[in-house]
Amino acid sequence: MEPSIKNLPKERWKNVKLENDDPKRKRLAISDLGRVKTFSKSGKESLIKGTLQNGYEIIKLKLFKDRGRTAEKRLNDMRKEIADHKSTIETLRIQASDRKANKQLKERSKKQLAELKQKLPLLQKQYKEAMHSDELQRMINISFLTHRLVADAFQKKSATRNLVIHLDFDKRNNKFTNLKWVNQVECTVHQMKNPTVIKAFKARKGRRPENRSAFKLNETKVIAIKKQLAKGVKLSMLAKKHNVSETQIKRIERGENWGDIKIPKN
């Protein structure tokens, strides 16, 4: 068996149970520091790195269920047939080239040799197709978000909290101490404190929508709304008149939307 992967200081590992898999088979493990490793049938360990999806590390694996006895026997029989075929070809080749053999035997050997050499590629092709079909039937395509694997294994989870946040807002820092199970409200509150979100909001504040054709308002309508707001017209009346929400009118009033549009001076 290959030597195990060396642990980092104080690193702990837990096996990941795969759905519909043999419970006795060890395939995947996650560490509390966010590392992931897989196991071969012989027990060899391999560290794997995920790809990034929306900034989060995601692990994609192609695993295979154990082959059933019937399929194993069928493939073994095909392998044996190919091996026997090759052995017979070699025997006939020797007979066909034997100078001491009589002419009739040599001719018969050459004929059989030609037939078997013609059949061999067909047997090999059938075996290759059978192997491919067997792999497709046993294949398990799975994907995991690394931070959820870590949180599942090392952080306490409640029935009312099914979202995982990164406390330092770094989506690639998947250490268990940086993860926490939260509900939707807690997740939203946490995201509003995200420096990246705050920076993006400040940059967007007061800007008009870039794709103006997709919105119901334009500069002319916004100027009219701002004039009416200045006169004390109710938000509900303006929202109804322009077929938008009161929230949109309120954002215009606060300068969060269309902040660059000013009321012309008379």
N, C-alpha and C positions, 0 to 999 in steps of 0.2 A: 504494500500500500504506500502511496506517495505521502511524504511528510505533510502535516497540517500547516495551514497558513499561520504565520506568527501573529499573535494578538498584540494590539496596541496596549499601552499601560491602562490597567483597570477596565479593559474592554470585555463586555459580556455578549454572548451569542444566544439566540433562540431560533429553533427550527420554525419554518413557516409551513403550516398545513395547507395543502392544495386541495381544492374542492374536487370530489369524485376521484381522488387518487388513492393508491394503496397506502394505508396509514403506517405500514411498516417501512415504507421506502422514504429515505431521507434525500431530498432534492435541493432545498433552498433554505438559507438561514440569513437572519438579519442581526446586526450588532447594534448596541445602544449608542454607538458613535456614527451610525448611518452607513456602515459598509455592508455590502451584500455578497454572498458567496453561494455557489452551486456545488453539487456533489455528483460525481459519476457513479456508475454501478459499483466500481471497485473501491469507492470511497474517496477518490481524488477530489481535492477542494480547489476551486477556481474563483478568484475575486472577479466580479463583473461591475462595470460602470454603466449607469443608465444614460439615456439621452434626455435632452431638455424639452419640455412641453409647457409653454406659457411660463417659463422660468422655473418650473418644478422638475425635479429629476424623476424620470419614469423608467422602470425596468421592464423590458420586453423579452420574453423567453419562449423558446420553442422546445417543448418537452415531449417525451414519448411514454405512453403507458407500456407496461410489460406485455410482451407478445404472448398470446394464448398458445396452449399446447398443440391445437390443431394446425394453426398457422406455422408454428415452429417446425412441426413434422413435415408439412408440405414443402417448406423452404429447404429443409435438410434433405428431403428426397430429391428435390431439383438439383441441389448442390452435388449430391452423390451421383446423380445421373450424368451431370456434366463431367465430373471427375472420372467416372467409368468410361465415358465417351473419349476423353483425352487419352486415357490409358490404352484403350483399344486402338485408337489411331496410332499411337506410338508402336504398339505391337505389330500392326499391319504395315507400318512404314518399314520396320526392320525386316519383316517377311518379304516385302516387295523388293527390297534392295539386297536380299541374300543371294549371292551368286551360286551357292550350292543348291538352293531350292529348285524344284522342277518348274518348268515354264508354266504349266497349268496352275500350280499353286500361286506363283508370282502374279499371274494375270488376275486370278480371283482376289488376291490381296489388294492389288491396285484398284480394282473395281469397288471393293468394299471401302477402301481408304477414301476414294473420291466421294462416295455417298456419305460417309460419316463426316468428312471435312465440310461437306455442303450443309449438313444438318446441325453441326456444332453452333454456328452463329445464331440459328433459330432458337436453340435451347438457351443460349446465353441471353438472347433478347427477351425470351419469356421469363427467365429468372429475374432480369433487371426490372421488367414491368411488374412482376409479382412483389418484388421488394419495395418498389415505389408505391404500389397500392397498399401494401401493409403499413408503410410509414404514414401515409395519409390517414389511415384508419386509427392509428395509434397516436397521431400528433395532437398535442395540446398547446394552443397558442394562448398565452396569458400575459397580462401586463399589470404592473403595480406602481403606485406612487410611493417612492421610497419613504417619504416622511410619514405616510399612513402606516406602512409596515412597522416602522420604528415605534410610532405611537400605539399601535395595536399591541405590540409586544412588551413595551416598557412603561407606558403611561396608563393610569387608571381611567377607564371610560364609563360614562353613565348613559342611561337610556335616553336622556334628554339632550345629550351633547354628541353630535356625530360629525362635527367639523374639526379640522386640525389647523392651528395657526402656528406660525414661526414667531416667537416672542421678539426676536431682534429684526424681524421683517426680511431677513435673508433667506430666500427660498431654497438655497443650496446648503444651508447649515442644518443638517438633519440629525444632530445630536439630540438624544432624548430630553436633555435639560432645556433645550430650546423649543420644545413642542408642547402644546397644550390642547386638550379637547375642549371645544366651546360649542355653544348653540349659535343660531344665525344672528341674533341680536348682538351677542358678544363679539362675533366675528366682524360684524359691520362697524362696531365701535372701535375695535382694534385697527381695522383698515383705515379709519379716518385719522388715526395717529401715525400712519405710515408716511415717512418723509417723502417718499416718491409720489404718493397720492397728493399730499399737501402741495408739493412743488408743481405738479401738473394742474391742480385746481387753481393755484395762484396765476399760473401762466394762461389759463383758459378764462379766468374771471374777467368779465367785461367785454369779451370778444363776441362778435356776432357769429352765428353758425356759418361754417364754411360752405356747406351745401345748401344754400338758401332756397333752391328750387324744391327741396324736400320739406320745407316748413311753410306754415300757413301765413306767417308774418313776413313783411319786408320793411325797408327803411321808412317808407311813407306811412305805413300803418303804425309802426313803432313811434314815430314822431307824434302821430295823432293820439296814441295811447298815453304818451308822456305828458302831452298837453292836458288831456282829460284828468290824468292823475294829479297834476298840479292844481287843477280846479276842484279836487276832492271827490271826483266821481268814484263810486264804489267799485271794488275789484270784481265783484260778481257780475255787475252790469257790463263791464269791459270784457270780461271773459266770455260772456254770452254773446255779445255783439261780434266779437272777432273769432268765435268758435274755438277758443283755447281754454286751458285750465286756469283757475285762479292762481295756482302756483306759478305758472309762467308769467302772469301779470305781476305777481309779487317779485319775481326775480328781475323783471324789467325795472320795477320801481327801486329795487335795491342796487341795480347796476350790475348784477351778476350776469345777465344776458343783455346783449345789445348795448353794452355800456359805452361804446364808442359813438353812439348816435346821440347827438345833442339837439335840444329844441332850438331852432333858428331864432336869432334875435330880430325883432321887428325894426 
